[in-house]
Amino acid sequence: MKCARSLDISSVQCKGKCGPPPLLDFADTTEMTKKEYNSGERVEYSCFNKYTLDQSHPYSKYLTCEDGEWRGNIKCLKPCSVSVELMDERGIELRWGGRQKIFSPHGDRITFRCQRGKSSIDLIQTCNDGVIDLPLCE
């Protein structure tokens, strides 16, 4: 911890403590938070249901208090959602589930099939941070 002395030797002002960890989109801390953290302490986060924690560099599941500031990068990858109406517009349905809404985590591979009398290629698609390229059956 770094402390700075003023001209008056009796007053010492310390820097290096952090307040409560920041609120993040789609994530929360895994433990109850404190009002104050010392430099070097870290807090673990986890993503909300169906969101996927990105742990590839430069991301991790921790923020660390360093000299009075929270440092680190946390990213929660979004799930994909596809409505029955959108699948109908594209002439597709789920290969194993028929006509039902999809809510799938990042990285999931989803297999579609054409509705009766229609054809297409590339019926397996992967959810990528909330985006999925839907096949078109004609």
Secondary structure, DSSP 8 states (H G I E B T S, - for coil): -EEEE-SSTT-EEEE--B-S---BTTEEESS---S-B-TT-EEEEEE-TT-EE--STT--SEEEEETTEEE----EE--EEE-HHHHHHHTEEETTTBS--EEE-TT-EEEEEE-TT---S--EEE-BTTB-------
